[in-house]
Amino acid sequence: MKLANKVALVTGGARGLGRAYVLHLAKLGADVVINDVDLNAAQEYGEDLSAESVMAEVEALGQRALGIQADVTDKATVEAMFQQAVDKFGQVDILVNNAGGMLYPPPNHTAATAPADHYRYIVDINLTGTIFCCQAAAVYMQKARQGKIVNVASQAGLWSGRNGGGMAYKVAKAGVIHYTRVLAAELGPHNIHVNCIAPGFVLSSRAVAAGRNSPEIRERLLQDIPLGRLGVPEDCARVVEFLVTDLSDYVTGQCIPVCGGYIAF
């Protein structure tokens, strides 16, 4: 129970990778605030829960849970969410910024052709929401003189993909990575650690629904993954564990790819 008496807030926590982080942190002893724009989001991709909600899953593990349906791209809403979490639990020790994704891409979304409305939308849900949540968490963590923040970037933020496709998502996730470094420099003197992970090809419920687990796509992707398999959400959750426990007490400002060696630095 490495996280006994700790309170974690996970954005985008109602399904997929976010839900994996929620449950993993609860198994480590943390009480968890689950944020999502839709707390029933698991139903969208047929993700099976072990209880009627993610909050109930946390409670079944013996931890307290609070579900907050909120849009992280609205600053006032984010500030209210953190206040609600502190009113309920008295503190927020851990923040995992998972909300986001490459959602609803138009037919043409390259660096030279991306429509302005889609670019702004992708940057907002991936980068702006992360910034708003970090700023809100920093208020309470600085008062407590401790805290662990994990931002979720992507391989897309680390390399160009050798073409201009998916520009908005790549730029937004690159922004998450560099914002992590800048914030870590600012909050380090307050004993607050800020790091991020960059997941690779993970079999989340949304990715599976989009065909990532099909034989054709698996064959193509596995050719470039040295460990010879696609990732599962728990692979990322274990790295989050490292970054929010005392195992990483001398680690801040870093981005850790979780990709089976796909990105070989």
C-alpha positions as CSV (number, residue, x, y, z in Angstrom):
1,M,0.0,0.0,0.0
2,K,2.6,2.5,-1.2
3,L,-0.1,5.3,-1.5
4,A,-2.0,4.8,1.7
5,N,-3.5,8.1,2.9
6,K,-2.8,9.7,-0.5
7,V,-5.5,11.3,-2.7
8,A,-5.1,11.1,-6.5
9,L,-7.1,12.8,-9.2
10,V,-7.1,11.2,-12.7
11,T,-8.6,13.1,-15.6
12,G,-10.2,11.0,-18.4
13,G,-10.5,8.3,-15.8
14,A,-13.8,6.7,-16.8
15,R,-12.4,4.2,-19.4
16,G,-9.3,3.0,-21.1
17,L,-5.9,4.1,-19.9
18,G,-7.4,6.5,-17.5
19,R,-9.4,3.8,-15.8
20,A,-6.3,1.6,-15.6
21,Y,-4.5,4.4,-13.8
22,V,-7.5,4.9,-11.4
23,L,-7.6,1.2,-10.5
24,H,-3.9,0.8,-10.1
25,L,-3.6,3.8,-7.8
26,A,-6.5,2.5,-5.7
27,K,-4.8,-0.9,-5.4
28,L,-1.8,0.9,-4.1
29,G,-3.9,2.5,-1.3
30,A,-4.9,5.8,-2.8
31,D,-8.4,7.4,-2.6
32,V,-9.2,8.5,-6.1
33,V,-11.1,11.4,-7.8
34,I,-12.3,10.2,-11.2
35,N,-12.8,13.0,-13.7
36,D,-14.3,12.6,-17.2
37,V,-16.6,14.5,-19.5
38,D,-18.7,11.4,-19.3
39,L,-18.4,9.2,-16.3
40,N,-20.1,6.4,-18.2
41,A,-17.6,6.6,-21.1
42,A,-16.7,2.9,-20.8
43,Q,-20.0,2.0,-22.5
44,E,-19.0,3.8,-25.7
45,Y,-16.4,1.2,-26.6
46,G,-17.9,-1.8,-24.8
47,E,-15.3,-1.8,-22.0
48,D,-16.5,-4.2,-19.2
49,L,-16.4,-2.9,-15.7
50,S,-16.3,-5.1,-12.6
51,A,-19.0,-2.9,-10.9
52,E,-21.7,-0.5,-12.0
53,S,-19.1,2.4,-12.3
54,V,-15.4,3.1,-12.0
55,M,-16.1,4.8,-8.7
56,A,-17.8,1.6,-7.5
57,E,-14.7,-0.4,-8.7
58,V,-12.5,1.8,-6.5
59,E,-14.7,1.4,-3.5
60,A,-14.7,-2.4,-4.0
61,L,-10.9,-2.2,-3.6
62,G,-11.5,-0.6,-0.2
63,Q,-10.7,3.0,-1.2
64,R,-12.8,6.1,-1.3
65,A,-13.9,7.5,-4.6
66,L,-15.4,10.6,-6.0
67,G,-16.6,11.0,-9.6
68,I,-16.7,14.5,-11.1
69,Q,-18.1,15.0,-14.6
70,A,-16.3,18.1,-15.9
71,D,-14.6,19.5,-19.0
72,V,-11.0,20.1,-18.3
73,T,-10.8,22.7,-21.1
74,D,-12.8,25.2,-19.0
75,K,-10.5,26.8,-16.4
76,A,-13.3,27.8,-13.9
77,T,-14.7,24.3,-14.1
78,V,-11.3,22.8,-13.4
79,E,-10.7,25.1,-10.4
80,A,-14.1,24.1,-9.0
81,M,-13.3,20.4,-9.5
82,F,-10.1,20.7,-7.4
83,Q,-12.0,22.6,-4.8
84,Q,-14.6,19.9,-4.7
85,A,-11.9,17.2,-4.3
86,V,-10.2,19.1,-1.5
87,D,-13.6,19.7,0.2
88,K,-14.2,15.9,0.1
89,F,-10.8,14.5,0.9
90,G,-8.9,17.4,2.4
91,Q,-6.0,17.2,-0.1
92,V,-4.8,16.3,-3.6
93,D,-1.4,14.6,-3.5
94,I,-1.3,13.1,-7.0
95,L,-2.5,14.4,-10.4
96,V,-2.6,12.2,-13.5
97,N,-3.5,14.3,-16.6
98,N,-4.8,11.6,-18.9
99,A,-7.7,13.4,-20.7
100,G,-7.3,13.9,-24.4
101,G,-6.6,12.0,-27.5
102,M,-6.6,12.3,-31.3
103,L,-10.4,12.5,-31.6
104,Y,-12.6,13.1,-34.7
105,P,-9.8,13.8,-37.2
106,P,-11.1,15.4,-40.4
107,P,-10.1,13.9,-43.8
108,N,-7.3,16.4,-44.2
109,H,-5.4,17.2,-41.0
110,T,-1.8,17.5,-42.0
111,A,0.5,20.3,-41.0
112,A,-0.4,22.3,-44.2
113,T,-4.1,21.5,-44.3
114,A,-5.5,21.1,-40.8
115,P,-8.7,23.1,-40.3
116,A,-8.5,25.7,-37.6
117,D,-11.4,24.5,-35.6
118,H,-10.1,21.0,-35.3
119,Y,-6.6,22.2,-34.5
120,R,-7.9,24.3,-31.7
121,Y,-10.1,21.5,-30.4
122,I,-7.2,19.0,-30.3
123,V,-4.8,21.5,-28.6
124,D,-7.5,22.3,-26.1
125,I,-8.3,18.8,-25.0
126,N,-4.7,17.7,-24.9
127,L,-2.6,20.7,-23.9
128,T,-4.8,23.4,-22.5
129,G,-6.7,21.0,-20.3
130,T,-3.4,19.7,-18.9
131,I,-2.1,23.2,-18.2
132,F,-5.4,24.2,-16.4
133,C,-5.3,21.0,-14.2
134,C,-1.6,21.5,-13.4
135,Q,-2.2,25.1,-12.4
136,A,-5.1,24.2,-10.2
137,A,-3.2,21.4,-8.5
138,A,-0.2,23.6,-8.0
139,V,-2.2,25.8,-5.6
140,Y,-2.8,23.0,-3.2
141,M,0.4,21.2,-3.7
142,Q,2.5,24.3,-3.0
143,K,0.7,24.8,0.3
144,A,1.3,21.2,1.2
145,R,5.0,21.4,0.1
146,Q,4.6,18.1,-1.8
147,G,3.0,16.5,-4.8
148,K,3.4,14.3,-7.8
149,I,2.1,15.2,-11.2
150,V,2.1,12.9,-14.2
151,N,1.1,14.2,-17.6
152,V,0.2,11.8,-20.4
153,A,1.9,12.7,-23.7
154,S,2.4,10.3,-26.6
155,Q,5.0,9.0,-29.0
156,A,3.4,11.4,-31.4
157,G,4.9,14.3,-29.4
158,L,8.4,12.8,-29.7
159,W,8.7,12.3,-33.5
160,S,7.2,13.6,-36.7
161,G,6.0,10.4,-38.1
162,R,8.0,11.3,-41.3
163,N,5.0,13.1,-42.7
164,G,2.7,15.9,-41.8
165,G,-0.3,13.8,-40.8
166,G,-2.0,14.3,-37.4
167,M,-0.2,17.6,-36.9
168,A,-2.5,19.0,-34.2
169,Y,-2.2,15.9,-32.0
170,K,1.6,15.7,-32.5
171,V,2.1,19.4,-31.7
172,A,-0.3,19.3,-28.7
173,K,1.6,16.3,-27.2
174,A,4.9,17.9,-27.9
175,G,3.6,20.9,-25.9
176,V,2.6,18.6,-23.0
177,I,6.2,17.3,-22.9
178,H,7.8,20.7,-22.9
179,Y,5.2,22.1,-20.5
180,T,6.1,19.3,-18.1
181,R,9.8,20.3,-18.2
182,V,9.0,24.0,-17.6
183,L,6.6,23.3,-14.8
184,A,9.0,20.9,-13.2
185,A,11.6,23.6,-13.0
186,E,9.2,26.0,-11.4
187,L,7.7,23.5,-8.8
188,G,10.8,21.6,-7.9
189,P,11.8,24.0,-5.1
190,H,8.4,23.2,-3.6
191,N,9.1,19.5,-3.5
192,I,6.6,18.8,-6.3
193,H,7.6,16.3,-9.0
194,V,6.3,16.8,-12.5
195,N,6.9,14.1,-15.2
196,C,5.2,12.6,-18.1
197,I,4.8,9.4,-20.0
198,A,4.6,8.9,-23.8
199,P,2.6,5.7,-24.4
200,G,3.1,3.9,-27.7
201,F,0.7,1.4,-29.4
202,V,-1.4,0.3,-26.5
203,L,-4.5,-1.9,-26.7
204,S,-6.9,0.5,-25.0
205,S,-10.6,0.0,-25.5
206,R,-10.8,2.9,-28.0
207,A,-7.7,1.6,-29.9
208,V,-9.2,-1.9,-30.1
209,A,-12.5,-0.5,-31.3
210,A,-10.6,1.3,-34.1
211,G,-9.0,-1.9,-35.2
212,R,-5.5,-1.8,-33.6
213,N,-5.8,-5.5,-32.5
214,S,-6.7,-6.7,-36.0
215,P,-4.2,-9.2,-37.6
216,E,-3.2,-6.8,-40.3
217,I,-2.5,-3.9,-38.1
218,R,-0.7,-6.0,-35.5
219,E,1.6,-7.5,-38.1
220,R,2.5,-4.0,-39.4
221,L,3.1,-2.5,-36.0
222,L,5.0,-5.4,-34.5
223,Q,7.7,-5.2,-37.1
224,D,9.0,-2.0,-35.4
225,I,8.5,-3.0,-31.7
226,P,11.6,-4.7,-30.3
227,L,9.8,-6.3,-27.4
228,G,7.5,-8.0,-29.9
229,R,4.1,-7.1,-28.5
230,L,1.6,-4.3,-28.3
231,G,1.2,-2.6,-25.0
232,V,-1.7,-3.0,-22.5
233,P,-3.0,-0.3,-20.2
234,E,-1.3,-1.9,-17.2
235,D,2.1,-1.4,-18.8
236,C,1.5,2.4,-18.6
237,A,-0.1,2.1,-15.1
238,R,3.1,0.5,-13.7
239,V,5.2,3.4,-15.0
240,V,2.7,5.9,-13.4
241,E,3.2,3.9,-10.2
242,F,7.0,4.6,-10.4
243,L,6.4,8.3,-11.0
244,V,3.9,8.8,-8.1
245,T,5.7,6.8,-5.4
246,D,8.9,7.3,-3.5
247,L,10.7,5.2,-6.2
248,S,11.0,8.4,-8.3
249,D,11.9,10.9,-5.5
250,Y,14.9,12.2,-7.5
251,V,13.2,12.2,-10.9
252,T,11.4,15.3,-12.3
253,G,11.0,17.0,-15.6
254,Q,11.3,13.8,-17.6
255,C,9.3,12.1,-20.3
256,I,9.4,8.3,-20.3
257,P,8.3,6.5,-23.5
258,V,6.2,3.4,-22.8
259,C,6.4,1.8,-26.2
260,G,8.2,-1.5,-26.1
261,G,11.3,0.1,-27.7
262,Y,9.4,1.6,-30.7
263,I,11.2,4.9,-30.0
264,A,14.8,3.8,-29.6
265,F,16.7,6.8,-28.2
